[in-house]
């Protein structure tokens, strides 16, 4: 991800920020809102992680991808959002250069990982709907473990290589840093971290909804001609797959809506002069997607609401609680 960094104005004094233009009450309110956003992101994604890991009924290939996305969102909330929100509220980077470089590295890695997690979810749903029998036979939880771990390690290696070849530069002010990519690396990074995965997401989800519509027509026709137990099981399975595709489609749509402004800014930033405040806003929109995802699960997944209830009431500590029916 082409991260332009936390470079401030050239006349920024060492380790100081501009005079605050807001009242103390507004300043405190902004920090309370920031703390609430971080807490919601961390706790919401932690509940998803606990739910999928604890309840054996949720150990499915698709849920392994949801778990991977929740882990990356959790790390964004814990490691990236606090510094980003403080930077925005203070209108200046107040931390050290070392912290700045760590922040950029972690942010690039986790954001890229989230993008590819969503792309893998799109591939998974397309495969499950287009070839359900082959999907059942070939895709297991163990297979998905390998896919998820490979995704994390490959992207980690890519980001390390990108930072090694491009390098970091410090600004004129102490505690200030940014990463500069030349034109070739900027284009390569844009293609690999945005154009390719987003093209996969958009194309496959378009096909998913076409298939889902076809399934809906098939179910309606079958119901007209026969009413057997086998048909009931088949139609229930098809309805379940279609519902999962629709919910994940909402997740993907929200994700793309949060992501597009940042990459539009990245492309335009190379051609026209843009304001640093705009960069902070579009970057925070990317991070806030990690906050929104648990809310989507809570609204559309009954199993997640049941798991949250069992977790918050500490029933997960009961013997054999992992075998409870949550679907």
C-alpha atoms as one frame of an Amber mdcrd trajectory, in Angstrom:
protein
   0.000   0.000   0.000   1.394   3.356  -1.023   1.628   5.036   2.372   2.799
   8.649   2.155   3.397   8.805   5.873   3.080  11.356   8.630   5.068  14.179
   7.107   4.147  17.557   8.540   5.030  21.077   7.434   8.705  22.011   7.109
   8.517  24.668   9.808   7.204  22.340  12.520   9.272  22.866  15.708  10.830
  19.791  17.355   8.293  17.605  19.179   5.673  20.365  19.333   2.303  20.825
  17.760   0.396  23.893  16.596  -1.732  25.779  19.096  -5.115  24.119  19.566
  -7.954  26.005  17.917 -10.723  24.148  19.803 -11.948  24.467  23.352 -10.891
  22.065  26.091 -14.383  20.528  26.184 -14.286  19.734  22.447 -10.717  18.457
  22.811 -11.754  16.058  25.601 -14.850  15.006  23.618 -12.661  14.105  20.618
 -10.444  11.922  22.797 -13.488  10.212  24.360 -14.853   9.463  20.853 -11.437
   8.177  19.775 -11.232   5.897  22.815 -14.764   4.614  22.139 -13.898   3.848
  18.489 -10.753   1.963  19.486 -12.607   0.054  22.215 -15.443  -0.905  19.842
 -12.963  -2.085  17.202 -10.872  -4.143  19.613 -13.757  -5.663  21.601 -15.997
  -6.290  18.587 -13.324  -8.163  16.650 -12.158  -9.966  19.792 -15.695 -11.335
  20.212 -15.604 -12.638  16.624 -12.225 -14.287  17.267 -13.451 -15.920  20.488
 -16.695 -17.099  18.846 -15.089 -18.743  15.827 -12.221 -20.259  17.835 -14.322
 -21.564  20.739 -17.459 -23.028  19.155 -16.701 -26.116  17.083 -19.881 -25.659
  15.084 -18.326 -22.519  13.597 -15.174 -24.311  12.427 -15.960 -24.027   8.719
 -13.720 -22.975   5.810 -15.581 -19.686   5.281 -15.407 -18.836   8.985 -11.629
 -19.332   8.897 -11.490 -16.438   6.440 -13.805 -14.389   8.664 -11.477 -15.211
  11.578  -8.457 -14.038   9.569 -10.228 -10.770   8.722 -11.218 -10.301  12.370
  -7.601 -10.819  13.496  -6.329  -8.174  11.067  -9.144  -5.803  12.128  -8.356
  -6.452  15.804  -4.686  -5.599  15.238  -5.661  -2.438  13.353  -7.752  -1.358
  16.349  -5.065  -2.237  18.891  -1.891  -1.103  17.098  -2.805   1.430  14.409
  -5.975   3.361  15.254  -4.816   4.878  18.585  -1.789   6.592  17.013  -3.786
   7.620  13.913  -6.568   9.220  15.992  -4.087  11.053  18.241  -2.278  12.306
  15.127  -5.564  13.626  13.727  -6.719  15.263  16.978  -3.347  16.891  17.685
  -2.873  17.928  14.023   0.761  16.915  14.415   2.797  13.726  14.857   3.858
  13.797  18.534   5.648  10.433  18.714   9.243   9.474  17.956  10.664   8.649
  14.531  11.062   4.962  15.482   7.386   4.796  16.461   6.508   6.547  13.199
   8.318   3.930  11.125   6.724   1.077  13.101   3.294   2.660  12.650   3.743
   2.927   8.871   5.065  -0.649   8.549   2.263  -2.200  10.622  -0.426  -0.099
   8.944   0.720  -1.073   5.450   0.897  -4.769   6.318  -2.456  -5.004   8.121
  -4.357  -2.959   5.543  -2.991  -5.049   2.673  -3.829  -8.234   4.600  -7.415
  -7.065   5.127  -7.807  -6.373   1.402  -6.629  -9.862   0.490  -8.760 -11.453
   3.221 -11.838  -9.881   1.633 -10.648 -11.036  -1.813 -10.296 -14.598  -0.495
 -13.822 -14.408   0.941 -15.077 -13.468  -2.535 -13.206 -16.424  -4.083 -14.572
 -18.759  -1.399 -18.192 -17.692  -1.924 -17.931 -17.931  -5.703 -16.428 -21.423
  -5.517 -19.029 -22.567  -2.948 -21.962 -21.371  -5.063 -20.670 -22.274  -8.523
 -19.358 -25.768  -7.617 -20.959 -26.762  -4.294 -20.154 -30.483  -4.506 -16.532
 -29.943  -5.565 -16.196 -27.260  -2.866 -17.428 -29.673  -0.165 -15.027 -32.391
  -1.309 -11.886 -30.288  -1.771 -12.089 -27.350   0.656 -11.651 -28.308   4.303
 -10.864 -26.321   7.431  -7.262 -27.577   7.268  -6.982 -26.422   3.641  -8.261
 -22.997   4.595  -5.754 -22.808   7.476  -2.965 -23.251   4.930  -4.480 -20.632
   2.592  -4.862 -18.085   5.408  -1.344 -18.599   6.786   0.125 -18.434   3.276
  -1.730 -15.170   2.687  -0.295 -13.610   5.870   3.283 -14.784   5.237   3.360
 -13.780   1.551   2.025 -10.297   2.330   4.451  -9.925   5.239   7.344 -10.820
   2.916   6.029  -8.397   0.262   5.794  -5.478   2.697   9.250  -6.177   4.128
  10.694  -6.285   0.589   8.867  -3.066  -0.353  10.248  -1.239   2.665  13.745
  -2.646   2.143  13.991  -1.551  -1.501  12.223   1.799  -1.097  13.413   2.745
   2.364  12.132   5.256   4.898  13.038   8.901   5.094  12.794  11.182   8.081
  11.439  14.686   7.773  12.971  17.917   8.983  11.203  17.709  12.323  12.260
  15.134  14.940   9.717  12.357  15.258   8.577  12.789  11.682   8.845  10.064
   9.046   7.450   8.889   5.766   7.997   6.305   3.058   8.595   7.411  -0.502
   7.928   5.184  -3.517   9.251   5.997  -6.960   6.915   5.916  -9.970   7.621
   2.255 -10.810   7.127   0.974  -7.255   4.045   3.180  -6.823   2.463   1.594
  -9.893   3.445  -1.954  -8.837   2.134  -1.403  -5.309  -1.122   0.119  -6.588
  -1.697  -2.843  -8.917  -0.851  -5.512  -6.322  -2.541  -4.039  -3.268  -5.605
  -2.452  -4.817  -6.355  -2.978  -8.524  -5.863  -6.767  -8.605  -7.671  -7.734
  -5.345 -10.493  -5.233  -5.917 -10.979  -6.482  -9.491 -11.219 -10.034  -8.099
 -13.723  -8.905  -5.450 -15.968  -6.966  -7.861 -15.945  -9.566 -10.665 -16.515
 -12.586  -8.408 -19.262 -10.955  -6.356 -21.030  -9.914  -9.540 -20.945 -13.578
 -10.582 -22.023 -14.641  -7.071 -25.195 -12.569  -7.243 -25.939 -13.838 -10.743
 -25.630 -17.410  -9.446 -27.705 -16.572  -6.352 -30.476 -15.183  -8.563 -30.339
 -18.345 -10.685 -30.602 -20.460  -7.511 -33.629 -18.476  -6.371 -35.360 -19.184
  -9.702 -34.441 -22.893  -9.476 -35.835 -23.159  -5.933 -39.093 -21.522  -6.994
 -39.476 -23.894  -9.960 -38.691 -26.982  -7.879 -41.247 -26.023  -5.245 -43.915
 -25.775  -7.875 -43.302 -29.289  -9.225 -42.550 -31.338  -6.099 -42.447 -31.265
  -2.313 -40.133 -34.033  -1.085 -37.831 -34.191   1.932 -34.775 -34.300  -0.336
 -35.994 -31.197  -2.103 -36.506 -29.454   1.232 -32.916 -30.207   2.301 -31.581
 -29.050  -1.076 -33.531 -25.809  -1.075 -32.584 -25.086   2.556 -28.910 -25.568
   1.678 -29.211 -23.296  -1.359 -31.013 -20.644   0.682 -28.299 -20.803   3.336
 -25.559 -20.312   0.745 -27.435 -17.416  -0.841 -27.968 -15.730   2.522 -24.284
 -16.100   3.397 -23.347 -14.625   0.019 -25.664 -11.642   0.544 -24.335 -10.867
   4.041 -20.734 -11.161   2.914 -21.684  -9.033  -0.093 -22.728  -6.256   2.313
 -19.408  -6.625   4.129 -17.505  -6.411   0.829 -19.520  -3.381  -0.355 -18.818
  -1.481   2.867 -15.162  -2.455   2.624 -14.848  -1.100  -0.921 -16.694   2.100
   0.034 -14.152   2.687   2.820 -11.188   1.790   0.632 -11.876   3.653  -2.625
 -11.439   7.229  -1.258  -7.940   6.388  -0.011  -6.768   4.989  -3.316  -8.415
   7.815  -5.291  -6.454  10.179  -3.049  -3.288   8.142  -3.650  -3.679   8.393
  -7.432  -4.632  12.088  -7.434  -1.942  12.894  -4.857   0.730  12.167  -7.437
  -0.815  14.617  -9.908  -2.180  17.496  -7.809  -1.279  19.075  -4.497  -3.586
  17.841  -1.732  -4.171  18.822   1.864  -2.683  16.720   4.700  -6.029  16.848
   6.532  -7.749  15.137   3.593  -5.139  12.376   3.731  -5.828  11.820   7.437
  -9.585  11.598   6.816  -9.404   9.062   3.984  -6.854   7.005   5.923  -9.087
   6.945   9.004 -11.985   5.799   6.805  -9.900   2.731   5.875  -9.210   2.052
   9.555 -12.847   2.557  10.579 -13.841  -0.299   8.298 -12.312  -2.514  11.004
 -14.823  -0.980  13.423 -17.796  -1.463  11.095 -17.252  -5.171  10.317 -18.297
  -6.506  13.787 -21.413  -4.310  13.595 -22.314  -5.974  10.266 -21.902  -9.422
  11.852 -24.066  -8.384  14.812 -26.835  -7.088  12.527 -26.958  -9.967  10.042
 -25.533 -13.072  11.745 -27.814 -14.599  14.443 -25.018 -17.024  15.376 -22.744
 -14.101  16.244 -25.378 -12.569  18.543 -25.822 -15.930  20.306 -22.052 -16.325
  20.693 -21.727 -12.816  22.130 -24.476 -13.571  24.665 -22.774 -16.818  25.702
 -19.400 -15.091  25.953 -20.573 -12.071  27.947 -22.536 -14.286  30.366 -19.379
 -16.420  30.813 -21.191 -19.580  29.701 -18.230 -20.422  27.453 -16.403 -21.529
  30.618 -18.950 -24.293  31.229 -17.880 -27.881  30.443 -18.518 -28.824  26.807
 -19.625 -25.286  25.977 -17.672 -25.499  22.718 -20.182 -28.138  21.549 -23.232
 -25.921  22.094 -25.558 -25.285  19.163 -25.172 -21.655  18.060 -26.510 -21.884
  14.489
